[in-house]
Structure formats: C-alpha cells, structure tokens
C-alpha cells in the first residue's frame, strides 16, 4: 500500500497565507509566483488581496503582499 499526500485546495492554500503570524500582525508575506500558479492561481490570490484591502507587488519571481491597508510609497 502506498501513501500519498493530496495537494490542498486552492482556497485552503490561500487561506493559509493570510493565517500566518506575519499576515495576522499586519506584516509582509511573500510567495514564489510558481507556487501560486501550482497550488492556486494568480487571479484567486489577487482577488483575496483586494478583498482584504491589502497590496501586492511582483518582485523577481516573488509576490510580496503587504498585509495592511495603509498606503505604499516606493522610496528607492
């Protein structure tokens, strides 16, 4: 008998991002774009970020999510 692990649903995977300590404390979380595509979708993540009033930027191969609704100012 072989054991296998089932991939989490897309909604569950995204909910885990926003359940992290950093997200709950208004911090920053990041995920590889490839992971978002593999486990959920960019559209689903983007919709959740917007629903929560947060901000998301793309930097290299990562999505960086600012888990607070404050303004963002690029300083450098």
N, C-alpha and C positions, 0 to 999 in steps of 0.2 A: 504494500500500500504506500503510495507516495503522497507526501504532504505538499500542499501548495498554498501560497498566500494570494488572496484576492485583492486587487487594487481597490482603494477606497473610491467611493463615488465622487464625482467632480464637486458636488455641493459640500460634501463632508470634507474633502481635501481643502477647499477654500475656507470653510468654517474653522479649520484647524489653524490656518494662518492668523485669523483675527482673534483666536482664542489664546494666542501666545502671550507671555508675560509682557513682552515689548509692546505689542499692539494694545493690550488692555491698559497699559500705563501711558498711552499716547506717544509711544516711541516710533521707531522705524523698523520695518521688516523688509527683507529682500528675498526674492526667489529667482532662480535661473529661468529665463524665458523658455528654454527647452522643457523644463519641469512643468511649467504652467501648461504648455501645449500637450505634454504627455498625460498629465493627470486631470486636467480640466480644460479650459480654453481661455484665450486672451479676452474674448468678449465677456465671458462669465466673470472673470476676475475684475475687469474694468467696470462692469455693471455693479458689482458689490462695492468696489471702491467709491463709486459715485453715490450709491445708495447711502453709504455711511458718511458721506461728506468729506472723505479723505482725498489725498492727492497721490498720484503715481507717476513716476518718471522712468524712462528707459535709459540705462547707462551700460554700454557694452552689451554683455549677454545677460544682464540682470534687470528685473523690475524692482524699483525701490519705492516702497509705499510709506508715506508719512501718515501715521495713524492719529491724526488730529486735524480738525477743520481749519486751523489757522492759515494765514497767508504764507506763501512761499516766496522767498526772494533769493535769486541766484546772486551770490556776491563775488564769485571768481570763476 
